[in-house]
């Protein structure tokens, strides 16, 4: 359960899309007051109660005032453009209780650790030439945002086996890191409670896998045709998640990918 202080703080989700919706429902189960934001909440969030949704657009400063003072905020979209991120921070940054920003492991793409195939922990340098990384690092260093550098997100209606079926993934021995959306949402809530302001955390299920292993499962267990070779250079990334496990004390609910994929296939082939 969240702390008393966290329970009393409203939770605001900026960009309530695939991950944000799961955060929303998990937070409600913890009896938190939750506000979901979208650029067009009347259509994108029409299924949510009107008093639990509001308009937020990073490029419209008039929408920022809807974020209540003392709120916990989960920011789910790329932190760009930088000038809007800076203006947002100046207007809203000091009145948030805690800020979680979902970043991407692409921040590590050009690091020497990646090229060597080494494990990548949070001391690995990030690429500040990437616009979203500039925004994330500004919020982290200026307002104490907690950055979650998130691996590939999968879950209901976002099935890695469909990526193979649809030709989005080719055959290779490159490493891939994945995280189930249910785990990611729970990690967001855990980071609000236990995360250290100004720190970053790698987020995956803790097991870097080769695409060739996932494809072998798809072929042998699901009868999916083997895709053509990928042809992309590089080894892929191998994320180290010990800081997530130790610092946040989080144990993933979906550590076994094959079991999770079987569950997705079963649920998605059943009745609606």
N, C-alpha and C positions, 0 to 999 in steps of 0.2 A: 504494500500500500504506500502511496506517496506520503510525504511528511505533512504535518498539520499546515505548515506555511504553504506548501505546494498545493494542497487541497483547496485552500482559500483563495489562491491566485487564479484568475481566469486564464484559460489556455486559448491562445489564438493561433490558428493554422493559416499561414499565408500561402495560397496556392493549393487549394484542396482538391488535388487530383488523385491519381492512383494511390500513392503512399499516404497523402493527407487524409483521405477518407478512412483508411485503416487506423491512423492515429486518432481520428475523431471518435470512431466507435470504441476503440480500446480505452480512451480517456473517459468516455461516458460510463463504461463499465466500472471505472475507478471512482465514479461519482464526482467527476470534475465538471466545472462549468466550462463549456467549450464553445468557441465562436469560430466558424469556418468562413474563410474569405476567398473570393474569386473575383476576376474582372467582370464576370457576368453571372452573379449568383442566382438570379431569377431563372436562368436556364440550366447552368451547370450544377447548381445545388438545389434545384426545385423540390427535391424529395426531402430536404431538411426543413425543420421548423423555421419560419421567417425570423423569429427572434434569435436564432442561432447562426445566422449567415449575414454577411455584409459585403459591400463592394470594396475591393482593394486592388489598386493598380500602381505599381512602382513608378510609373510615368505620370501619375496624377496625384499631385501633392494634396489635393483637397480630400482624397480618400484616406489619408494616413491618420487623421484625427479619430477615426473609428476604433483604433487600437486603444483599449483602456489602460490607464496608468497602473503599474504594478503587475502587468500581465506577463505570463510566460509565453514566448513566441517560438513557433517552429516554422522556419522559412524553408520551403520545399523546392524552390525553382532556382535556376542559375542567378547569381548575384551580379547582374549586368543590367544596364550600363553603369560604369563606375561613378559617373557624376550623379546619377539618381541614387545610387547606394550611399554615397557621401551625404547627399542632401537628406535622405531618409534617416541616416544615423544622427545627424545634427538635430533633426526635429523629434525623433522618437527614441533614439538610442539610450538616453539617460533615464527614461521612464519605464523601461522594460525591467522585469525582475530577472529573467534569464532569456537568452536567445540561443536557439539551436539552428544552425545552418547546414542544410544537406549539400555537401560538396561532392566531388567526383574523384575517383582514383586516377583519372586522366591527368591530374596534377603531377603524378609521378612518371608520366610517360617518358620524359627525356632525362630522367635521373640516371646516374651511373649504375645504381643498384639494379635498375630495370634491365639495362643492357647486359649486365653480368649474370642476370638470373638470380641475384641475391634476394633474401627475404627483405621486404620493405616495411620498416617500422616508421613511427611518426617523426623520427629524427631525420629521415630522408628529405633532401631538399625538394621543394615544390617549384613548379615552373611559373614564375611571375609574369611571363609574357602572355599567359592565357587570361583573357578578360575576366572569366568567372573566378579564377583564383585570385586575381587582384581584388575583386569585391569581397571574397571570403576573408582574405588576409586583412583587409581594411577593417571589417567588422570584428575580427578576432583581436587584432592588436589595439584597436581604438575603443571598442565597447565590450570586450571580454566575451564575444560570441564563442560558443563551443562548436567546432567544425567537425562534422561526421563525414569522413571521406568514404563514400559508399561504393561498394562493388556493384556488379550487375544485379538488378532487382528482378526477381521472378515471383510468381504466385498465380492465383486464379486469374485466368484470361491473359496471362503473360507467361506462357509455358515454354521453357527452353527447347522442348521437343518440337514445338511448332516452329521455332526459329530454324531448326534443321529441316523440317518438312518443307518450309517455304523458301528455302535456299538462302536465308539470311546469314547462315553460318556454313563455312566450308570446312573440309577435313584438314586438320593440322595438329601438331604437337604443342601448340602454344598453350600457355597456362591461362586459365580464367578463374576469377573469383566471383562467387555468387552469394546473395543473401535473400532469404524469403521475406516477402513484404510484411508478414506477421512479425518476424523477428525485428525487422527494421523499425516498425512502428513502436514496438516495445522498447527498443534501444533508445529511440527519441525520448520516450517518457522517463526511462531510467536516467538518461543524461541530464534531464531537467532536475532530477532529484540529487544525483551523485556526481555529475560531471564537474570538472574544475573549470571555471571561467577562463577563457583565453587559451584553452588546450584544444588539440585536435585528436581524433580517435579514428583509426581504421575500422571499417565495418564490413565484415563478411562472415560467412559461417565458419571461418577458421581453417578451411581446407582448400588450398589451391589445387585445381584439377586441370588436366590437359583436355582440350576439346576432343582429342582422339578417344579418351576414356568415356566421355559422355556420348559420343557418336557410337561407340561400340555397344553401349547400353541401348541406345535407340534402335540399332540394327537388330541386336539379338533378342531384346525383350519386347520391342514394339513393332518390329518388322518394317522399320522406316528405311528407305533407300539411302545408301551411303552417299553423301554429297561429294562433289568434285573437290579437289584440293584447293585450299585457301590461297596459297601462293604469297601470303603476306610475310615479310621478314620479321625477325625478332622472336624472342622467347615468351613474350607476355609477362605479366606481373605475378609475383608471389607475395601476397599480403601477410604481414605479421599482425595478429590481432590480440597479442598478449596484454596490451594496454587496455583494450576493451574489456577483456575477461577479468583482469585484475583491478583496474581502476574503477570500472562500473560494476564489477561483480556480476556480469551478465553471462548466462549460459544459454546458448542458442537452443531454440525449440525444434529446429529443423537441421540437425547436424548431418543427417544422412540424405544425400541428394537423391539416390535411387528410390528410397522410400517416399520422399516428397514428390518426385515425378510420378510414381505410381498413383499417389493420392490425387494429384492434379488430373491425370488421365482418367481415373475412375469418376471423379466428380464432374469433369467436363463432358464425359460421354453419357452421363445419366440424364434423367429428365430435368428440364429447366426449373 
